Amino acid sequence: MNFENLEQIAHRSVNLETLIPKFDATVLAMLITKDEKTQSDVLMMKVEMTDGKQLTQKLKGIHIAELLDVNLKNMGITSMDQIVDHKFKFEKTTFRIGFPRWLPTKKVK
């Protein structure tokens, strides 16, 4: 990769401190991987907002068990292929530990 492209990549990323509490976004990718620090499984979710900015979040067990799983079941979603390349309304959620996450709450048509 040519370093001339780094500025373009940085401009597409979202500053979490200024990210609004609710937004619509398309899920670009989801991947289950190992957390480097804890070696536990985590879910990586990359989304693109309607303004073209992108957000990648690491969802740990607490995020999945306390809310993501509930949200997906309420929407009738049972597999990753029902999420990737689909648009959702995301809402900021705070948890008892760690930083807030923006999780899908409703499918957008």
C-alpha positions in Angstrom: 0.0 0.0 0.0 1.2 3.4 -0.9 1.4 5.8 2.1 -0.3 8.5 -0.1 -3.6 6.7 0.6 -3.3 6.8 4.4 -4.9 10.3 4.6 -7.9 9.1 2.6 -8.3 6.1 5.0 -8.0 8.3 8.1 -10.7 10.8 6.8 -13.2 7.9 6.4 -12.7 6.8 10.0 -15.0 8.1 12.7 -14.0 10.1 15.8 -15.9 8.3 18.6 -16.0 11.4 20.7 -18.1 13.2 18.1 -20.2 10.3 16.9 -23.9 10.9 17.3 -26.0 8.6 19.5 -28.1 7.2 16.6 -27.3 6.7 12.9 -28.1 4.5 9.9 -25.3 2.4 8.6 -24.6 -0.6 6.3 -22.7 -3.5 7.8 -19.7 -4.1 5.6 -18.2 -7.1 7.4 -18.4 -9.2 10.5 -15.7 -11.5 11.7 -15.2 -13.7 14.7 -11.5 -13.6 15.8 -9.3 -13.9 18.9 -8.7 -10.9 21.1 -5.0 -10.4 21.3 -5.0 -9.5 25.0 -7.4 -12.1 26.4 -7.3 -14.8 23.7 -11.1 -14.9 24.0 -13.4 -14.9 20.9 -14.6 -11.4 19.8 -16.9 -10.2 17.0 -15.5 -7.5 14.8 -18.1 -5.4 13.1 -17.3 -2.9 10.4 -20.1 -0.5 9.3 -20.3 2.4 6.8 -22.6 5.4 7.7 -24.6 7.2 5.1 -22.0 10.0 4.9 -19.3 7.4 3.9 -17.5 7.4 7.3 -16.6 3.9 8.6 -16.6 2.5 12.1 -15.0 -0.8 13.2 -16.0 -2.1 16.7 -14.8 -5.0 18.7 -17.7 -6.7 20.5 -16.8 -8.9 23.5 -19.0 -11.4 25.3 -20.5 -8.7 27.5 -21.7 -6.7 24.5 -23.1 -9.8 22.7 -24.8 -11.4 25.7 -26.3 -8.2 27.2 -27.7 -6.6 24.1 -26.5 -7.6 20.6 -28.0 -11.1 20.9 -31.3 -9.7 22.1 -31.5 -7.1 19.3 -30.8 -9.6 16.6 -33.4 -12.0 17.9 -36.0 -9.2 18.1 -35.3 -8.4 14.4 -35.6 -12.1 13.5 -31.9 -12.4 12.5 -30.4 -15.8 12.8 -27.1 -15.7 10.8 -24.4 -13.3 9.7 -25.5 -13.3 6.1 -28.7 -11.6 7.2 -26.5 -8.7 8.6 -23.7 -8.1 6.1 -24.6 -5.8 3.3 -27.8 -4.7 5.0 -28.6 -1.4 6.5 -29.6 -0.9 10.2 -30.3 1.9 12.7 -27.5 1.9 15.3 -27.8 3.3 18.8 -25.2 4.1 21.4 -25.2 1.8 24.3 -23.2 2.0 27.5 -22.2 -1.1 29.4 -21.2 -1.7 33.0 -17.5 -1.9 31.9 -15.5 -0.5 29.0 -16.4 2.0 26.4 -19.8 2.5 24.8 -20.7 0.6 21.6 -23.1 1.4 18.8 -25.3 -1.6 18.2 -27.9 -2.4 15.5 -31.5 -2.0 16.8 -33.7 -2.0 13.7 -33.4 -3.0 10.1 -33.7 -0.1 7.6 -35.3 -0.7 4.2 
